[in-house]
Amino acid sequence: MHQKHQGFDLAGIGIGPSNLSTAALLDPIKEIGSIFFENKKEFQWFPGMLFPDALIQETVYFKDLATLVDPTNKYTFLSFLANKGRLYRFATAGFPRIRRAEFDQYYRWACASMDNLNFDTNVEEVRFRDGCFTIRHTKGTATASNLLLGTGRSPWAPDFARRHFCNTVIHATRYLNEDIDPKGKRVVVVGGGQSGAEIVSQLLTDRRRLPAEVCWISRRPNFLPLDDSPFTNEYFAPPYSDYFFRLPEAERRRQLREQVLASDGISLNVLENIYRSLYEIELLEGRGRVGKLYFDHTVTDLRQREDHWELDCRAGNEISRSLHADVVIFATGFEYTTPAFLEPIREMLETTKDGFVLQDDFSIRWTGPANNKIYVHNAARHLRGIADPNLSLIAWRSAKIINSLAGKTIYKLVEQSSAFDWQHLLPGDPVPSDLLIQYNITL
Ligand SMILES: Cc1cc2nc3c(=O)[nH]c(=O)nc-3n(C[C@H](O)[C@H](O)[C@H](O)COP(=O)(O)OP(=O)(O)OC[C@H]3O[C@@H](n4cnc5c(N)ncnc54)[C@H](O)[C@@H]3O)c2cc1C
């Protein structure tokens, strides 16, 4: 165990799925005292995008808080189903994928029986002195030997959009919060990834509130599906994360660029729903052209006109066009930003232009004592690959963090089998030529 003092061994900031996984796996480990803080009043998993029919992407139900590390943990999804008396009906329903709403329920259920989770508590400042972090939050202070950052990623939109944010120009994550009535309006959705697609699908499905026009803009060369195929899904397993961590920086960048559709492509069921809805609306119901789809287009500006919004777009072929809208939704993704509460110790943290410099145990390299660690979830896409923000690796990452914190193996991380021999693919290692061809690598 790292340096002891009277406070907690670990203070976790943010209670999203990542930190909740660590809390679940810490629950049976009585020798580690931990406390977690969350600014929301209760657990909420992106409530502004929690559409009733939205499905979990690229994951099976046992990519939950704990199963992939310890299936006997009491906070597994199966325990939740058992506790709710749903096991047989769940088994009989045979869902190919689970609804996000059910995982939200599951996460809330897990939160309800842990007594070290503090909601409605915003962390405002973290200081470090004499081997101890002092965490100042809206309800007081706490001290801990180690920190765990689980504050997630922040919605991102271009500056020209952000400065107009209001109830008719929003980021996708606010969609349900704003309770927009799109009926008869011109709605522009910017962004050709999963969030944009889910909103377009929603706009077209509810016929009682059908917009006059749904304009969907993507920078990509079409509205492209998620690559959910088996070899691609190897990117979402620990062996790939470890392989990626050992790659040279330029190679990591290249792989991230090439793998974008493995994490940010659109689920096939959502694409099909959009296509079929447009067919029904425009051809079967004869309502005329409702969908206006622009791929290979970049929105470059947004202006307010007297009673509507005007957007400038530039196409890949240099053609420019202006679009008019009553409601504009930016589904333009997320970025990791260093939490403001770290300001007093920011200078002590090692960073590059891509983000924190992390060690193998997901702690940030810093100039403070080596036995006081600042672990971080969901901030290592540049070092761990496209799966880092995803649910697939949260239990494994939590187990690595807990082992590091304890200074011994609490969770035995059995080396997982992979279809690829990743270690042979590392530059500098002898690489069998058949693997080079399979992976299309030139060394
Ligand atoms: C709409 C949506 C759907 C997704 N669906 C999937 C999916 O199906 N499968 C998948 O693998 N991945 C999915 N993802 C990606 C990923 O699983 C989620 O982003 C996940 O929520 C990440 O968990 P997290 O705990 O790291 O961060 P978050 O869920 O973002 O949680 C961070 C928490 O920290 C809190 N916080 C921030 N600052 C403070 C502070 N100063 N004090 C206290 N609390 C603070 C925030 O309020 C928040 O609750 C989805 C993402 C989105 C946006």
Ligand as a Chemical Component Dictionary entry (heavy atoms), coordinates in Angstrom:
data_LIG
# 
_chem_comp.id                   LIG 
_chem_comp.type                 NON-POLYMER 
_chem_comp.pdbx_formal_charge   0 
_chem_comp.three_letter_code    LIG 
# 
loop_
_chem_comp_atom.comp_id 
_chem_comp_atom.atom_id 
_chem_comp_atom.alt_atom_id 
_chem_comp_atom.type_symbol 
_chem_comp_atom.charge 
_chem_comp_atom.model_Cartn_x 
_chem_comp_atom.model_Cartn_y 
_chem_comp_atom.model_Cartn_z 
_chem_comp_atom.pdbx_ordinal 
LIG C1  C1  C 0 -24.314 8.830  -25.638 1  
LIG C2  C2  C 0 -23.153 7.910  -25.408 2  
LIG C3  C3  C 0 -23.318 6.560  -25.534 3  
LIG C4  C4  C 0 -22.235 5.700  -25.335 4  
LIG N1  N1  N 0 -22.439 4.374  -25.502 5  
LIG C5  C5  C 0 -21.403 3.540  -25.365 6  
LIG C6  C6  C 0 -21.584 2.134  -25.582 7  
LIG O1  O1  O 0 -22.667 1.699  -25.923 8  
LIG N2  N2  N 0 -20.513 1.309  -25.421 9  
LIG C7  C7  C 0 -19.294 1.784  -25.060 10 
LIG O2  O2  O 0 -18.374 1.000  -24.918 11 
LIG N3  N3  N 0 -19.094 3.107  -24.863 12 
LIG C8  C8  C 0 -20.114 3.983  -25.004 13 
LIG N4  N4  N 0 -19.908 5.320  -24.836 14 
LIG C9  C9  C 0 -18.548 5.755  -24.469 15 
LIG C10 C10 C 0 -18.256 5.534  -22.945 16 
LIG O3  O3  O 0 -18.718 4.372  -22.485 17 
LIG C11 C11 C 0 -18.897 6.560  -22.110 18 
LIG O4  O4  O 0 -18.357 7.764  -22.478 19 
LIG C12 C12 C 0 -18.708 6.338  -20.579 20 
LIG O5  O5  O 0 -19.714 7.060  -19.948 21 
LIG C13 C13 C 0 -17.335 6.736  -20.066 22 
LIG O6  O6  O 0 -17.345 6.635  -18.675 23 
LIG P1  P1  P 0 -16.490 7.560  -17.711 24 
LIG O7  O7  O 0 -16.834 7.136  -16.323 25 
LIG O8  O8  O 0 -15.069 7.491  -18.110 26 
LIG O9  O9  O 0 -16.947 9.054  -17.983 27 
LIG P2  P2  P 0 -18.369 9.746  -17.816 28 
LIG O10 O10 O 0 -19.471 8.790  -18.029 29 
LIG O11 O11 O 0 -18.331 10.960 -18.659 30 
LIG O12 O12 O 0 -18.423 10.164 -16.267 31 
LIG C14 C14 C 0 -17.658 11.214 -15.740 32 
LIG C15 C15 C 0 -18.395 11.789 -14.535 33 
LIG O13 O13 O 0 -17.551 12.708 -13.860 34 
LIG C16 C16 C 0 -18.348 13.746 -13.328 35 
LIG N5  N5  N 0 -17.512 14.911 -13.019 36 
LIG C17 C17 C 0 -16.808 15.674 -13.918 37 
LIG N6  N6  N 0 -16.156 16.656 -13.247 38 
LIG C18 C18 C 0 -16.450 16.522 -11.946 39 
LIG C19 C19 C 0 -16.085 17.247 -10.777 40 
LIG N7  N7  N 0 -15.305 18.341 -10.815 41 
LIG N8  N8  N 0 -16.576 16.840 -9.576  42 
LIG C20 C20 C 0 -17.382 15.755 -9.496  43 
LIG N9  N9  N 0 -17.759 15.040 -10.583 44 
LIG C21 C21 C 0 -17.303 15.410 -11.786 45 
LIG C22 C22 C 0 -19.360 13.985 -14.448 46 
LIG O14 O14 O 0 -20.521 14.627 -13.963 47 
LIG C23 C23 C 0 -19.647 12.559 -14.923 48 
LIG O15 O15 O 0 -20.759 11.983 -14.299 49 
LIG C24 C24 C 0 -20.948 6.212  -25.003 50 
LIG C25 C25 C 0 -20.782 7.581  -24.891 51 
LIG C26 C26 C 0 -21.867 8.428  -25.100 52 
LIG C27 C27 C 0 -21.658 9.910  -25.003 53 
# 
loop_
_chem_comp_bond.comp_id 
_chem_comp_bond.atom_id_1 
_chem_comp_bond.atom_id_2 
_chem_comp_bond.value_order 
_chem_comp_bond.pdbx_ordinal 
LIG C1  C2  SING 1  
LIG C2  C3  SING 2  
LIG C2  C26 DOUB 3  
LIG C3  C4  DOUB 4  
LIG C4  N1  SING 5  
LIG C4  C24 SING 6  
LIG N1  C5  DOUB 7  
LIG C5  C6  SING 8  
LIG C5  C8  SING 9  
LIG C6  O1  DOUB 10 
LIG C6  N2  SING 11 
LIG N2  C7  SING 12 
LIG C7  O2  DOUB 13 
LIG C7  N3  SING 14 
LIG N3  C8  DOUB 15 
LIG C8  N4  SING 16 
LIG N4  C9  SING 17 
LIG N4  C24 SING 18 
LIG C9  C10 SING 19 
LIG C10 O3  SING 20 
LIG C10 C11 SING 21 
LIG C11 O4  SING 22 
LIG C11 C12 SING 23 
LIG C12 O5  SING 24 
LIG C12 C13 SING 25 
LIG C13 O6  SING 26 
LIG O6  P1  SING 27 
LIG P1  O7  DOUB 28 
LIG P1  O8  SING 29 
LIG P1  O9  SING 30 
LIG O9  P2  SING 31 
LIG P2  O10 DOUB 32 
LIG P2  O11 SING 33 
LIG P2  O12 SING 34 
LIG O12 C14 SING 35 
LIG C14 C15 SING 36 
LIG C15 O13 SING 37 
LIG C15 C23 SING 38 
LIG O13 C16 SING 39 
LIG C16 N5  SING 40 
LIG C16 C22 SING 41 
LIG N5  C17 SING 42 
LIG N5  C21 SING 43 
LIG C17 N6  DOUB 44 
LIG N6  C18 SING 45 
LIG C18 C19 SING 46 
LIG C18 C21 DOUB 47 
LIG C19 N7  SING 48 
LIG C19 N8  DOUB 49 
LIG N8  C20 SING 50 
LIG C20 N9  DOUB 51 
LIG N9  C21 SING 52 
LIG C22 O14 SING 53 
LIG C22 C23 SING 54 
LIG C23 O15 SING 55 
LIG C24 C25 DOUB 56 
LIG C25 C26 SING 57 
LIG C26 C27 SING 58 
# 
